[in-house]
Amino acid sequence: SPNLTIKEGSVVDLDIKHSTIQSVLTERGEKIFSNSVILTTGTFLGGVMHTGLEQSSGGRIGDPSADKLAQKLRGLNLKVGRLKTGTPPRLNKHSIDWSLLSPQPGDTPTPLLSYTSQASERPEQLNCYMTRTNQTTHRVIFKYLDESPMYSGAIEGVGPRYCPSIEDKVMRFSERDSHQIFAEPEGLDSDLIYPNGISTSLPLKAQKELIKSIKGFENAKIVRPGYAIEYDFFDPTGLKHSLETKTISGLFFAGQINGTTGYEEAAAQGIMAGINASLRATNQEAFELQRDEAYIGVLIDDLVSLGTKEPYRMFTSRAEYRLILREDNADMRLTEKGRKLGIVSDLLWQKYQDKRDATTHEILRLKKNKLKPNSREAKKIKEQTGERISNNISLFELLKRPKVLHSHLPQGETILAPNAVDEIEASVKYQGYIQRQKVDIERLQRNENTPIPDHIDYEKVVGLSNEAKQKLSEARPESLARASRLPGVTPAAISLLMIYLKKKRQAVG
């Protein structure tokens, strides 16, 4: 990338004047000036690692924590909290008896992460393997539970609900005799195995006993012990949807500093903070993705509108418009936006246009062409799918039937890419549901476009409950739609707020 300079160093201070970022200061005393700064601090802010009752300062094993920066941020007008996450012990792959474990192969064919990738570019695929804890394992955990920092009170931070430690699993689900463990290679050339499912902060002696009790791990060598790590995060309701902090102009947060956990969640915030910091540096309008446009939009809106009390993970169930947010149409939803921002290459743009034109043309062909009963094509479809055609029917209507795939239909002249076929099938088969969701989105956007002035005094809105006033005052939502998603803000409260805003506009008018 042209004009990119990479500097390595630990940032220990931020220079802020008139609530605006000016520069960052490194531990070497170097001052780097900028009006756009992104903090992606991970688990390093005031990071404390726990193995048993032993504690040490650090962001992860081998790396120091960012204590001076944590002190600086705690002194700002930002609401700070503590979260925790954990990791399992790493094992040497040569010390595991793989014959006792069950292979867990990946998908076939191996999926690609981009429509521009080629199958030939895929790295070698390695199997994961599965084993399980057992009652002996659980007895070891109970034996050392008083030395667990989680149960001794040494850890105050809340852990991720959907990635509990093995101590948590055994305590919460005591009726279970065993829990799954997936032995995952850390890399193609690595000797380390990540035993997913036994994240722990028990002392090392307990970890050794625990590992040896597991089938296939009887002689396994621990290369690095598991540990829990506790770290600072800041209430994400203090952010704008651009991920810029509301109180400090030009300062952006991304990743675990916002209360999330997971690689994809961090990457999503990273690209959005990067885009918006760049736009701000060149005095351009902020870029946002809406809830009906991308899972990134759902993720950020959840954080900014609702906040989080525990490490946040993105799930499809959090998205009310997930029929539209499909894998097969990600390029159709987002490529044009990326092109306008200048982050989509000419090659990718051309591929997008080709796919868009091909799918549009194919859907028109499906609507135009019809099959007659007793025709050769109709008989062939009945043989393949069992679907009987009794009247003249368009290929489009025929594709709506659950058993009929695009490959069963008479094909056009254009050869379609597999991802284009996936999109056509999904959009045709779920057309009615998708149309219903679009109506819901349009209704929501009418509210979305009703802005709420930042200076509004919610105490003056007659009829609002104390809880609604508190939630609205804390979150300061930018629109009625975002206000409606706050916990404790009821539809009745939104109606009162709409009436209040309407009266204010009429008074001004």
N, C-alpha and C positions, 0 to 999 in steps of 0.2 A: 504494500500500500504506500503510495507516495505521501510525503510529508508526515510520516509516522515516526516518532522517536520513542524508544522504550528505555525507561530508566528504572533501575532496581534500587530499592531502598525502603526503609520503614517510615511511614508517615506518622509523626508524633503530635502534630498540632495543625489546626486550621486557623487561618486569619480571616476573621469575619468583621466587617464594618457596616454599620447601618443595615443590619440584617441581610447582608449580601456577602457571598463568598468572594474572597480576594485572591487567596493563594493557599498552598499547603506547605508545611515545613517538614523536612525529613530529619532523621536522627543525626545525620551528618551536618546539619545546619543549613542545608540547601533549601532555598525558597523557590517554589515553582508557582508562577502566577497563572491564574485561570479564572474566568467567570463562569465556568461549567466544570463541576467536580462530581464524580460518581464514587461512592463508597460501596465496595463489594467485599465486606469484611469476613464473610463466612462465619466460622466458629471462633474467630480470633479475638473478638472484643471482650477483654477481661476473661479470656478463656481459662478454665480450671479443669484439669483432667483428673479423673477418679479411677483408681484401681484398688478395690477393697477400701480400706480406711485411709490409704495413702493418697495425698493430693499433691499435684504439681501444676505450676503455671505453664500454659501452652495452648496453642491453637490446634495442634495435632502432634503426634509423636515426632520429635525431632525439630519442631518449629516453635519459636517463642510466641506468646500471646501479645496482642496489641494493647498493653495496659495504659500507656500514656494517652493514646487516642481515645480509649474508652473513658478515661477521666475527663478529657476535653468534652466529649459528647454528652456525658452525664451532667455537665455544667451548663448545657444549653437548654433552651425551652422545648425539650422533647421528652415524651413519656417513655421511660425505659423499663424493661422487664428482663427476666432471665428465663431461658429455655435450656433444654438439654437434649442431646442425642447420644447415640452410642455406636459401638462397632464391635464385631466379634474378633477373637484371636485369629491371626493368620497362621496357616499350617503349611508345612513343607510337603509338596505334592508327592515326593518320593517315599514319604513315610506312611502313606495311606494305602490300605488294601482295597484297591478299586474293584476287585472281584466281588466284594461283599456289598457294593453299592449299586443302585439301579440307575442305568443311563437315562438321561433326560435330554433327548436331541432337540435342536431348535426347529423352527418352521421349515417346511419344504414346499415350494422353493424358498430359499432364504430371502426375506424381504429386503428391499432397498430403502434407504432413508431419503432418497431424492429421486424424482422422475427423470433427472438428467444423468443418474448413475447407470452404469452398465454391470451386468452380472459378472463379467470378467474382472471387474475391479473389486469384487468381494474378497476380503481376507479369508483365510482358511477358517472353517467353522469348527469349534471345539464343543463337545458335549459337556453339559453339567451332569452331576450325579446326585442322587437323593439317598439320604439315610434318615434316621429318626432318633430322637431322644427316647429314653425308656425310664422305667421306674427307678433304676439305679441312679441314672442321671438326676432325676428329680430329688432323690434322697440326698445327693451331694449338695444340691442347691439349698434344700432346707437346712442342712447341716451348717452351711456357712452364711445363712441369711443375715445373722446379726453382724456380719462383716461387710454386708452390702451397703454402699453409701446411700442407695435409694431408700432402704428400709431403716437405716440408722438415723436418717434426718440430715445427713451431710449434704445432700443435693436438694436444693429448693426449686430448681427449674422444672417445668412441665415437659415431659417427653412426648414424642410423636405417637398419637393414638394408634396408627396403623402399622407401626414398626416397633412393637414393644420388645423389651429385653426378655431374655429367656427366664429371668427371675420373675418378671411381670406375668409372663404366660403361665408359669407353673403356679403362681399364687392366684391369679384371676380365674384360671381354668383348671382348678384342682381335680375336677372329675376326669380330665384327659390323661390317658396313660402315656401318650407320646406326642411329640410335635415334629413337624417336618424340618429337615435341614437340607439345603441345596449347596453342594460343594461346587463352587464356581471358580474356574481359572481366572486369575487376575490379568492375564495377558497371554499372547501367543508365545512369548519367550520368557515368561515369568515362572519361577518355581513356587510362587505363592498361591495358596488356595484360600478363598473367602468363603467360610461356612455360613452362608446366609440363613438366619433363623436362630442363631445363638449369640446375638449381641449381648454383652455382659459387662458389668463393672465389678464382678466378684474378684477377690484377691487371686494372685497368680497360682498359688497352691490349689485353690478351688478350681480354677480353670483347667489345670493339669488333670485333676481327678475327673472333672466333668467330661473332658475330651476323651479320656481313656475308657470311659463307660459306654461310648457310642460305637455302634457296629461299624467296622471299617476304620475307625480312628484309634483302635486299641494301642497302636504303636506310633501314633501321629506325634510329630514334633511341632511344638508351638514356636514359630519364628518371632512373632510379636504378639504380646498379650492384648486382649480386648480391654476397652476402657469406656467410661462415660465422659462426656465433655459438656460443661456448663458454660454459657456465654450470654452476652448482652444482646438484646434486640430492642427495636423501637416501635412503638405502636403505629402500625401502618395507616391508621386513620389520620395521622399527621402528615400524610402525603397527598399531593394532587394526583390525578390520574396519569400524569406524565411521569410520575415517580420522583418529581421534585418536591422537597420538603416545603410545607406551607409557611413555615416561620423563617426559613433561611433561603433567600433567593439564590438560585444557581447551584444548590447542593442537592444531589440526587442519591437515593439509596436503592440498592438492588440485591436480591438474594436473601440469605438468612438473617441479615440485619433487619429485614421486614417481617420476620416471623415465619418464613417458609422453610420447608425442608425438601430435598430432592434435587437431582441434577437438572431435570427438565424445567422445573419451576425457576431455578436460578438462571438458566439460560434464557428463558422467556423474559424475565425482568431485565437481564443484562442487555439484550438487544433493544428493548424499549427505552431503557435509561440512556443507552448509547445514542440512539436516534434522537431522543429529545434533548440530550445535552448538546449534541451537534447542532440541532435546530436553534436552540437558545443562543449558542455561541455566534450564530449568524443572524440573530434577531428574527427568526421565523416562528410561525405559530406552532404550538405543540401538536404532536401526533398521538391520537388515541385510537384504540380498537374497541368497538362496542361488544356487548355480550352476544349479539347475534352474528358477529363477524368472525370471532376467533375464540378459542379457549384461553388465549392470552388475555382477551378482553374480560372474560369471566374471572380469571385469576386475579387480575389487578383490581377489578371492580369489587370483588369480594373483600380483598384486603383493605382497600381504601374506604369502602362503605361500612363494612362490618367489623374490621379489625380481626384479631385472633388472640386466643388465650393459650393456644398450643401450637406446635409446629404444623403449619398448613400444608396439605397436599392437594393437588388438583385432581379431581375425579370427574369422569363424564357425567356422573349423577348431579354434579353441582350446576351443570349447564341446562337451563330450561329449553334451549333451542338446539339440542344436540342432533336432531334430525338434519339440521342444516349444516352443522359443524362436523362434516364427515371428512375422513382421510382422503377419499377420492376426489373431493372438490376443493382441497386446501389451496391448490394453485389458482383455481378460478376465483376464490374468495380474496386472495391476498397479493397476487402478482402485480396487478395494476397499482395497488397502493405502494408496493415496493419500488415499482418503476418510477412513480412520481417522486419518491424520496431519493432516487438515484442509487439504489442498492441492488438493482436487478440488471444483470449483464445483458448485452445485446443478444447473445446466444439463447439465454433463458427466456428472454422476451419473445424471440421468434418461435421457440418451442411452445410457449404459452398461446401465442396467437394461432399457431397451426392446430393445436388441440381444441381451442375455443371454436374455431371455424369448422373443424371436422365434426365436433359434437353437435353444433347447431344444425349443420347440414344433415347429419344422420337422424336427428329427431324429426326434422321436417320430412325426411324420406319415410320414416316409420309412420308418420301421420297420414302421408299421401297414399302409400301403397296398401292395398287390401288383399286379403286372401278369400277365395271362394270355397264353400263347402265342397268336399269331394275332389278338390284339386290335388295335384301330385304333392305340392308343398304341405297342404292341410293333412293329407294322409301320413306324410313323413313326420310331422309334428306330433300326430296322435301316437305313432309308433314310439317316438322318443320320450314323450312326456305323459301320454295317456289323456291329454287334453283334446276333447272333441270339438270341432268347429262346425256349428249348425247354421250360422248365418254369415253373410259377408262381414268381415271384421278387419279393421286396420291393424297393421303390425304393432302400432303404438298400444292399442287396447289389448292386443294379444299378449304383449310383453308384461302387462300389469298382472297377469295370472302368475301365482307363486311358483308353479312348476316350470314355467317357460323362461329360458335364458336367451340372451341376445344371440348366442351361438346356434340356437335352434331355428332362428328365423332366416328367410332368404337374405343373403348378404348383398350390400351395395358395392359400388366400384371402389370406394375409399377403404383402405386398410387402416383400421383403428388400432391405436395403442391400447394395451390391456387396461391402463388406468382410465382411458376415455370410455371404454366399455363399462367399467365399474361405475363410473359417474352416470352414464346413460341409464343403466339398469336401476340404480338407486333412485334417480330423479323420476323415472317413469313409475316404478312399483310403489313408491311412497308419495306420489304426486298429491293425493288428497290430503294426507297428513301435513306435507310440506306447505301446501297452500294455506291450511288452517294456521300453521305456525307463522306464516308471513302476515296474516291478518292480525294475529296477536302482537307481532313485532311493530306493525304500523300503529296499532293502538297505543303501545308502550311509547313509541317515539313521539307521539303527540305530547305525552307527559315529559319525555326526555328533553324536548325542546322548550319546556317551560322552565326558565332559569330561576334560581333562588338567589337574591342578592346576598353577597358574603356578609354584609353588615346587619342582616335581619336580626331583630331581637325576638326570639321565640317566646319570651315571657309575655309579650303583647298579643300573641295569637290566642284569642279567646276560645276556651273549650279544650285545649290540649292538655293531656295528662302530664303529671310531673315527669314520668318516665320518658314520654315522647319529647318533652322540652329538653331533658338532660341529654338524650341520645342525639337529637338534632343539633344542640349547642356544641356537643363534643365533636361530632363528625363534620359539621358545616357542609352538608351535601350541596353540590352545584346545581342540581335539578330535582324536579319532583320525582322523576323515576328513580333516581338514586336515593332520595329520601324514603321512598316506599320500600326499599330493600333493607332498611335498618331494622334490627330486632327491636321490638317494642313500639314501632311506628305502625299503627294500624291503618287500614283503608279509611276509617272514619277520620283519623288524624290528617291523612293526606287531603281529604275533602275540605276540612277546616283550613288547612294551609292554602289550598287552591283559592278558596273564598277570600282569605286574607290578602293574598297576592293580587287577586283581581281588584279588590277594593283599593289597594295601594296604587295600582296602575291607573285606575279611574281617577283617583285623587290627584295624581301627578298630571294626568291628561287634562 
